[in-house]
């Protein structure tokens, strides 16, 4: 099972109709806040597995940012306003928190990019409401890392999860895995804003199968 060009294009076409693709341009150096050691190990394993799939490096320390994939687990959006320096990491933090509270959101991802358009940092915020708390840690971790390894559309995976159940364990769907692997092929650019890039991605899926 693999994606055709139209399916690939949809995953990077935003609600406003613009096509925006970006992958990480540097090793991913994660840090996780708000979890116990057991959950931390699960999250780090999910990051490592996804990086291996993409053929991308996972590091300990980013020379510019220190940690460039920051994941925050908490129980109330208001907690973000109390974190020292958070308003410097995320622009317009207070209005953002207000909007997320108003719509009852339980997750939010914010990306930063380098001068080539590649991802240089990602901040993942998970408000552990009843829904997220009921999700197994391995499933939640893998889902979040998959959604952070590329700049997907703001509507990607709304109708279908990037994961599937194999036995009793959640794993990455083969078609999504193939697309991630293709997206990190060194012959492709780290970022693109023309929908024709979907053609190149679909072609690389064929090559990397």
C-alpha positions, -999 to +999 in steps of 0.1 A: +000+000+000+014+033-010+001+069-017-006+083-051+003+119-060-030+134-050-029+118-015+007+131-010-003+166-021-033+166+002-011+159+032+009+191+026-018+214+013-031+237+040-066+248+046-059+281+027-049+261-004-011+266-001+013+238-005+040+238+022+066+210+027+095+210+052+116+184+069+143+187+096+176+201+084+196+192+115+197+164+140+167+162+163+178+168+199+147+162+222+138+171+257+106+161+274+089+179+303+061+167+327+065+129+325+080+102+346+111+082+337+091+053+322+071+075+299+103+094+290+119+062+278+088+055+257+089+089+241+126+087+234+122+053+218+094+066+195+117+095+184+146+071+178+124+047+158+110+075+136+144+090+130+158+056+119+129+052+095+136+086+080+174+080+080+177+112+100+201+118+130+190+121+166+215+140+187+221+151+223+226+188+219+219+213+191+247+239+187+223+268+183+193+259+204+204+231+228+173+211+226+153+216+194+124+192+199+106+202+231+076+183+243+055+195+272+029+174+290+006+192+314-030+192+327-041+229+321-031+253+293-027+280+319+004+262+331+023+274+300+019+310+311+038+302+343+069+286+326+098+310+327+109+321+292+080+303+274+068+336+260+102+340+242+099+306+226+063+309+214+052+343+200+019+358+214+017+330+240-011+345+261-035+350+232-026+315+219-034+299+252-067+318+253-077+305+218-067+269+227-087+270+259-117+284+241-118+256+215-110+229+240-078+218+222-057+191+238-026+195+216-006+221+197+026+221+177+047+251+168+076+250+143+106+272+136+126+272+104+161+280+092+170+302+063+165+273+038+130+267+051+140+234+069+126+227+103+151+238+130+128+234+161+094+220+171+075+226+203+048+201+211+022+209+238-001+182+251-028+191+275-036+157+291-074+157+292-094+125+296-091+116+259-053+119+258-049+103+292-068+072+280-043+068+250-015+043+257+019+061+261+035+043+232+006+053+209+006+089+220+043+092+217+046+077+182+016+098+169+032+130+182+066+123+168+053+113+134+034+146+133+066+164+142+090+148+118+076+167+088+056+199+084+023+183+075-008+202+065-029+217+093-057+193+082-035+162+078-047+131+097-079+147+108-099+119+091-075+090+095-047+085+120-011+080+108-011+049+130-027+015+128-031-014+152-010-045+146-020-071+171-023-050+203+004-025+194+000+008+175+024+011+146+030+035+118+008+030+087+030+016+059+019+043+034+028+071+059+061+053+067+069+052+030+062+089+025+084+098+055+112+077+042+109+093+007+107+129+022+141+125+037+157+112+006+189+133+002+181+140-035+151+161-025+151+196-011+145+202+026+116+225+019+092+233-010+062+255-017+052+242-051+027+214-053+049+198-080+070+186-051+042+160-044+052+144-078+088+141-067+078+127-033+055+101-050+084+091-073+108+087-044+083+065-026+086+041-056+124+042-054+127+037-016+102+009-012 
